[in-house]
Amino acid sequence: IFIYILSIIYLSVSVMNTIFAKRTLNKIGNYSFVTSETHNFICMIMFFIVYSLFGNKKGNSKERHRSFNLQFFAISM
């Protein structure tokens, strides 16, 4: 359930970021692929911060680290 909530937050941030970028960049020029990827990277950082702050603290450190990498990779894709 927690992963679904985080993915919804991630998608919301992505959509808001894209809308904001398109509005700002309409004055500058075309919305390029590089700009889109830059905003996706910003969204990934936001997701990482949210996950780090509210992530599951149970289990040992090695298990948490492995689990985090799999979950972060799955949602990033």
N, CA, C and O atoms as CSV, one atom per row, in Angstrom:
chain,resi,resn,atom,element,x,y,z
A,1,ILE,N,N,0.834,-1.191,0.000
A,1,ILE,CA,C,0.000,0.000,0.000
A,1,ILE,C,C,0.874,1.249,0.000
A,1,ILE,O,O,0.579,2.223,-0.692
A,2,PHE,N,N,1.950,1.214,0.780
A,2,PHE,CA,C,2.832,2.373,0.877
A,2,PHE,C,C,3.466,2.695,-0.471
A,2,PHE,O,O,3.603,3.864,-0.830
A,3,ILE,N,N,3.854,1.660,-1.219
A,3,ILE,CA,C,4.468,1.877,-2.530
A,3,ILE,C,C,3.462,2.504,-3.488
A,3,ILE,O,O,3.828,3.367,-4.286
A,4,TYR,N,N,2.203,2.083,-3.422
A,4,TYR,CA,C,1.182,2.672,-4.284
A,4,TYR,C,C,0.983,4.150,-3.962
A,4,TYR,O,O,0.818,4.969,-4.866
A,5,ILE,N,N,1.000,4.485,-2.691
A,5,ILE,CA,C,0.854,5.887,-2.294
A,5,ILE,C,C,2.038,6.701,-2.799
A,5,ILE,O,O,1.861,7.805,-3.314
A,6,LEU,N,N,3.238,6.161,-2.654
A,6,LEU,CA,C,4.415,6.868,-3.146
A,6,LEU,C,C,4.385,7.032,-4.658
A,6,LEU,O,O,4.782,8.078,-5.173
A,7,SER,N,N,3.920,6.016,-5.374
A,7,SER,CA,C,3.860,6.137,-6.834
A,7,SER,C,C,2.827,7.176,-7.250
A,7,SER,O,O,3.033,7.884,-8.236
A,8,ILE,N,N,1.724,7.281,-6.521
A,8,ILE,CA,C,0.732,8.318,-6.817
A,8,ILE,C,C,1.323,9.701,-6.565
A,8,ILE,O,O,1.115,10.621,-7.355
A,9,ILE,N,N,2.056,9.846,-5.471
A,9,ILE,CA,C,2.721,11.120,-5.188
A,9,ILE,C,C,3.723,11.440,-6.287
A,9,ILE,O,O,3.798,12.579,-6.750
A,10,TYR,N,N,4.484,10.451,-6.701
A,10,TYR,CA,C,5.480,10.640,-7.757
A,10,TYR,C,C,4.817,11.088,-9.053
A,10,TYR,O,O,5.286,12.025,-9.699
A,11,LEU,N,N,3.733,10.426,-9.436
A,11,LEU,CA,C,3.033,10.800,-10.662
A,11,LEU,C,C,2.429,12.198,-10.553
A,11,LEU,O,O,2.441,12.956,-11.523
A,12,SER,N,N,1.912,12.537,-9.399
A,12,SER,CA,C,1.345,13.874,-9.200
A,12,SER,C,C,2.416,14.943,-9.347
A,12,SER,O,O,2.201,15.960,-10.007
A,13,VAL,N,N,3.558,14.715,-8.736
A,13,VAL,CA,C,4.661,15.669,-8.848
A,13,VAL,C,C,5.122,15.768,-10.293
A,13,VAL,O,O,5.420,16.864,-10.769
A,14,SER,N,N,5.188,14.646,-10.998
A,14,SER,CA,C,5.605,14.657,-12.401
A,14,SER,C,C,4.649,15.475,-13.254
A,14,SER,O,O,5.079,16.300,-14.061
A,15,VAL,N,N,3.364,15.248,-13.078
A,15,VAL,CA,C,2.367,15.971,-13.878
A,15,VAL,C,C,2.402,17.463,-13.563
A,15,VAL,O,O,2.383,18.291,-14.474
A,16,MET,N,N,2.452,17.809,-12.278
A,16,MET,CA,C,2.493,19.223,-11.911
A,16,MET,C,C,3.763,19.878,-12.433
A,16,MET,O,O,3.725,21.012,-12.910
A,17,ASN,N,N,4.876,19.180,-12.348
A,17,ASN,CA,C,6.143,19.712,-12.817
A,17,ASN,C,C,6.113,19.922,-14.323
A,17,ASN,O,O,6.611,20.936,-14.813
A,18,THR,N,N,5.538,18.982,-15.062
A,18,THR,CA,C,5.456,19.104,-16.515
A,18,THR,C,C,4.551,20.264,-16.914
A,18,THR,O,O,4.888,21.032,-17.815
A,19,ILE,N,N,3.415,20.395,-16.256
A,19,ILE,CA,C,2.504,21.505,-16.557
A,19,ILE,C,C,3.175,22.837,-16.261
A,19,ILE,O,O,3.087,23.772,-17.057
A,20,PHE,N,N,3.842,22.924,-15.126
A,20,PHE,CA,C,4.532,24.157,-14.758
A,20,PHE,C,C,5.631,24.487,-15.763
A,20,PHE,O,O,5.791,25.643,-16.157
A,21,ALA,N,N,6.392,23.465,-16.179
A,21,ALA,CA,C,7.482,23.685,-17.128
A,21,ALA,C,C,6.944,24.136,-18.478
A,21,ALA,O,O,7.517,25.029,-19.103
A,22,LYS,N,N,5.855,23.535,-18.935
A,22,LYS,CA,C,5.289,23.932,-20.228
A,22,LYS,C,C,4.787,25.368,-20.189
A,22,LYS,O,O,4.957,26.112,-21.155
A,23,ARG,N,N,4.175,25.758,-19.087
A,23,ARG,CA,C,3.686,27.135,-18.980
A,23,ARG,C,C,4.839,28.128,-18.988
A,23,ARG,O,O,4.761,29.172,-19.635
A,24,THR,N,N,5.898,27.806,-18.275
A,24,THR,CA,C,7.028,28.736,-18.219
A,24,THR,C,C,7.795,28.751,-19.525
A,24,THR,O,O,8.249,29.808,-19.965
A,25,LEU,N,N,7.946,27.593,-20.150
A,25,LEU,CA,C,8.766,27.523,-21.354
A,25,LEU,C,C,8.022,27.955,-22.606
A,25,LEU,O,O,8.651,28.121,-23.651
A,26,ASN,N,N,6.716,28.142,-22.545
A,26,ASN,CA,C,5.993,28.663,-23.704
A,26,ASN,C,C,6.483,30.061,-24.057
A,26,ASN,O,O,6.464,30.452,-25.224
A,27,LYS,N,N,6.920,30.810,-23.059
A,27,LYS,CA,C,7.452,32.147,-23.306
A,27,LYS,C,C,8.857,32.082,-23.888
A,27,LYS,O,O,9.262,32.967,-24.642
A,28,ILE,N,N,9.601,31.034,-23.537
A,28,ILE,CA,C,10.989,30.917,-23.984
A,28,ILE,C,C,11.080,30.274,-25.367
A,28,ILE,O,O,11.801,30.767,-26.234
A,29,GLY,N,N,10.360,29.190,-25.572
A,29,GLY,CA,C,10.454,28.474,-26.841
A,29,GLY,C,C,9.826,27.104,-26.721
A,29,GLY,O,O,8.912,26.900,-25.922
A,30,ASN,N,N,10.310,26.174,-27.505
A,30,ASN,CA,C,9.750,24.825,-27.530
A,30,ASN,C,C,10.106,24.052,-26.265
A,30,ASN,O,O,11.137,24.283,-25.634
A,31,TYR,N,N,9.220,23.133,-25.921
A,31,TYR,CA,C,9.444,22.245,-24.779
A,31,TYR,C,C,10.254,21.060,-25.281
A,31,TYR,O,O,9.706,20.159,-25.915
A,32,SER,N,N,11.537,21.053,-25.006
A,32,SER,CA,C,12.434,20.072,-25.614
A,32,SER,C,C,12.518,18.783,-24.806
A,32,SER,O,O,12.055,18.703,-23.668
A,33,PHE,N,N,13.117,17.787,-25.426
A,33,PHE,CA,C,13.338,16.495,-24.779
A,33,PHE,C,C,14.254,16.650,-23.571
A,33,PHE,O,O,14.026,16.030,-22.532
A,34,VAL,N,N,15.283,17.471,-23.705
A,34,VAL,CA,C,16.238,17.674,-22.605
A,34,VAL,C,C,15.524,18.286,-21.403
A,34,VAL,O,O,15.756,17.880,-20.264
A,35,THR,N,N,14.667,19.248,-21.655
A,35,THR,CA,C,13.918,19.871,-20.563
A,35,THR,C,C,12.990,18.866,-19.905
A,35,THR,O,O,12.852,18.845,-18.682
A,36,SER,N,N,12.356,18.036,-20.718
A,36,SER,CA,C,11.465,17.014,-20.180
A,36,SER,C,C,12.232,16.043,-19.294
A,36,SER,O,O,11.777,15.703,-18.202
A,37,GLU,N,N,13.384,15.599,-19.757
A,37,GLU,CA,C,14.193,14.676,-18.962
A,37,GLU,C,C,14.724,15.344,-17.698
A,37,GLU,O,O,14.838,14.696,-16.658
A,38,THR,N,N,15.044,16.611,-17.776
A,38,THR,CA,C,15.491,17.344,-16.586
A,38,THR,C,C,14.388,17.374,-15.536
A,38,THR,O,O,14.649,17.166,-14.351
A,39,HIS,N,N,13.173,17.631,-15.962
A,39,HIS,CA,C,12.063,17.660,-15.014
A,39,HIS,C,C,11.748,16.268,-14.479
A,39,HIS,O,O,11.351,16.132,-13.322
A,40,ASN,N,N,11.917,15.242,-15.292
A,40,ASN,CA,C,11.739,13.876,-14.789
A,40,ASN,C,C,12.781,13.553,-13.727
A,40,ASN,O,O,12.476,12.887,-12.737
A,41,PHE,N,N,14.002,14.019,-13.926
A,41,PHE,CA,C,15.065,13.810,-12.947
A,41,PHE,C,C,14.726,14.519,-11.635
A,41,PHE,O,O,14.950,13.976,-10.553
A,42,ILE,N,N,14.189,15.728,-11.738
A,42,ILE,CA,C,13.774,16.462,-10.537
A,42,ILE,C,C,12.688,15.692,-9.800
A,42,ILE,O,O,12.690,15.626,-8.571
A,43,CYS,N,N,11.757,15.109,-10.556
A,43,CYS,CA,C,10.687,14.321,-9.932
A,43,CYS,C,C,11.245,13.084,-9.239
A,43,CYS,O,O,10.759,12.697,-8.176
A,44,MET,N,N,12.266,12.460,-9.834
A,44,MET,CA,C,12.879,11.293,-9.195
A,44,MET,C,C,13.542,11.693,-7.882
A,44,MET,O,O,13.478,10.952,-6.901
A,45,ILE,N,N,14.173,12.854,-7.862
A,45,ILE,CA,C,14.795,13.334,-6.627
A,45,ILE,C,C,13.725,13.595,-5.571
A,45,ILE,O,O,13.913,13.277,-4.397
A,46,MET,N,N,12.602,14.175,-5.992
A,46,MET,CA,C,11.506,14.416,-5.050
A,46,MET,C,C,10.983,13.103,-4.478
A,46,MET,O,O,10.717,13.008,-3.280
A,47,PHE,N,N,10.836,12.095,-5.330
A,47,PHE,CA,C,10.379,10.790,-4.856
A,47,PHE,C,C,11.383,10.194,-3.867
A,47,PHE,O,O,10.988,9.635,-2.844
A,48,PHE,N,N,12.676,10.313,-4.168
A,48,PHE,CA,C,13.709,9.797,-3.278
A,48,PHE,C,C,13.622,10.467,-1.910
A,48,PHE,O,O,13.754,9.806,-0.880
A,49,ILE,N,N,13.400,11.772,-1.903
A,49,ILE,CA,C,13.291,12.498,-0.635
A,49,ILE,C,C,12.062,12.043,0.147
A,49,ILE,O,O,12.138,11.812,1.354
A,50,VAL,N,N,10.926,11.916,-0.547
A,50,VAL,CA,C,9.704,11.468,0.131
A,50,VAL,C,C,9.888,10.067,0.684
A,50,VAL,O,O,9.495,9.785,1.816
A,51,TYR,N,N,10.486,9.186,-0.113
A,51,TYR,CA,C,10.696,7.814,0.348
A,51,TYR,C,C,11.658,7.778,1.532
A,51,TYR,O,O,11.450,7.021,2.480
A,52,SER,N,N,12.706,8.589,1.480
A,52,SER,CA,C,13.676,8.612,2.575
A,52,SER,C,C,13.047,9.112,3.869
A,52,SER,O,O,13.355,8.608,4.949
A,53,LEU,N,N,12.176,10.093,3.761
A,53,LEU,CA,C,11.560,10.654,4.957
A,53,LEU,C,C,10.511,9.733,5.566
A,53,LEU,O,O,10.407,9.625,6.788
A,54,PHE,N,N,9.732,9.067,4.710
A,54,PHE,CA,C,8.607,8.284,5.204
A,54,PHE,C,C,8.752,6.795,4.934
A,54,PHE,O,O,7.780,6.048,5.051
A,55,GLY,N,N,9.959,6.352,4.574
A,55,GLY,CA,C,10.170,4.952,4.218
A,55,GLY,C,C,10.011,4.013,5.391
A,55,GLY,O,O,9.999,4.427,6.550
A,56,ASN,N,N,9.889,2.747,5.068
A,56,ASN,CA,C,9.725,1.704,6.079
A,56,ASN,C,C,11.040,1.527,6.842
A,56,ASN,O,O,12.082,1.294,6.230
A,57,LYS,N,N,10.999,1.633,8.148
A,57,LYS,CA,C,12.206,1.543,8.976
A,57,LYS,C,C,12.403,0.162,9.589
A,57,LYS,O,O,13.326,-0.027,10.382
A,58,LYS,N,N,11.562,-0.807,9.242
A,58,LYS,CA,C,11.673,-2.142,9.825
A,58,LYS,C,C,12.751,-2.947,9.111
A,58,LYS,O,O,13.109,-2.655,7.970
A,59,GLY,N,N,13.257,-3.954,9.793
A,59,GLY,CA,C,14.243,-4.851,9.194
A,59,GLY,C,C,15.655,-4.322,9.366
A,59,GLY,O,O,15.865,-3.192,9.808
A,60,ASN,N,N,16.615,-5.156,9.010
A,60,ASN,CA,C,18.001,-4.729,9.156
A,60,ASN,C,C,18.403,-3.821,7.997
A,60,ASN,O,O,17.662,-3.670,7.026
A,61,SER,N,N,19.567,-3.230,8.111
A,61,SER,CA,C,20.006,-2.220,7.157
A,61,SER,C,C,20.204,-2.795,5.759
A,61,SER,O,O,19.803,-2.176,4.774
A,62,LYS,N,N,20.815,-3.965,5.662
A,62,LYS,CA,C,21.088,-4.555,4.353
A,62,LYS,C,C,19.784,-4.913,3.631
A,62,LYS,O,O,19.661,-4.697,2.426
A,63,GLU,N,N,18.829,-5.452,4.359
A,63,GLU,CA,C,17.535,-5.816,3.764
A,63,GLU,C,C,16.779,-4.568,3.310
A,63,GLU,O,O,16.181,-4.568,2.234
A,64,ARG,N,N,16.799,-3.514,4.111
A,64,ARG,CA,C,16.139,-2.263,3.733
A,64,ARG,C,C,16.757,-1.686,2.478
A,64,ARG,O,O,16.049,-1.212,1.589
A,65,HIS,N,N,18.105,-1.728,2.402
A,65,HIS,CA,C,18.802,-1.158,1.257
A,65,HIS,C,C,18.436,-1.907,-0.020
A,65,HIS,O,O,18.161,-1.277,-1.041
A,66,ARG,N,N,18.426,-3.232,0.017
A,66,ARG,CA,C,18.092,-4.036,-1.155
A,66,ARG,C,C,16.643,-3.788,-1.562
A,66,ARG,O,O,16.345,-3.617,-2.744
A,67,SER,N,N,15.757,-3.769,-0.595
A,67,SER,CA,C,14.344,-3.539,-0.860
A,67,SER,C,C,14.124,-2.146,-1.449
A,67,SER,O,O,13.331,-1.980,-2.375
A,68,PHE,N,N,14.815,-1.160,-0.921
A,68,PHE,CA,C,14.677,0.202,-1.431
A,68,PHE,C,C,15.103,0.291,-2.885
A,68,PHE,O,O,14.414,0.908,-3.697
A,69,ASN,N,N,16.231,-0.319,-3.222
A,69,ASN,CA,C,16.712,-0.257,-4.600
A,69,ASN,C,C,15.712,-0.862,-5.565
A,69,ASN,O,O,15.469,-0.293,-6.629
A,70,LEU,N,N,15.129,-1.995,-5.226
A,70,LEU,CA,C,14.142,-2.632,-6.098
A,70,LEU,C,C,12.894,-1.766,-6.239
A,70,LEU,O,O,12.389,-1.582,-7.346
A,71,GLN,N,N,12.400,-1.241,-5.138
A,71,GLN,CA,C,11.194,-0.418,-5.185
A,71,GLN,C,C,11.441,0.885,-5.942
A,71,GLN,O,O,10.606,1.306,-6.743
A,72,PHE,N,N,12.566,1.512,-5.695
A,72,PHE,CA,C,12.877,2.766,-6.377
A,72,PHE,C,C,13.028,2.543,-7.877
A,72,PHE,O,O,12.547,3.345,-8.677
A,73,PHE,N,N,13.698,1.452,-8.263
A,73,PHE,CA,C,13.868,1.142,-9.682
A,73,PHE,C,C,12.520,0.861,-10.342
A,73,PHE,O,O,12.261,1.337,-11.447
A,74,ALA,N,N,11.673,0.101,-9.681
A,74,ALA,CA,C,10.371,-0.253,-10.256
A,74,ALA,C,C,9.497,0.979,-10.463
A,74,ALA,O,O,8.847,1.107,-11.500
A,75,ILE,N,N,9.476,1.868,-9.507
A,75,ILE,CA,C,8.634,3.055,-9.631
A,75,ILE,C,C,9.245,4.062,-10.598
A,75,ILE,O,O,8.511,4.778,-11.281
A,76,SER,N,N,10.562,4.133,-10.670
A,76,SER,CA,C,11.217,5.061,-11.589
A,76,SER,C,C,10.949,4.711,-13.042
A,76,SER,O,O,10.887,5.581,-13.910
A,77,MET,N,N,10.791,3.423,-13.284
A,77,MET,CA,C,10.533,2.994,-14.664
A,77,MET,C,C,9.131,3.385,-15.045
A,77,MET,O,O,8.700,3.121,-16.168
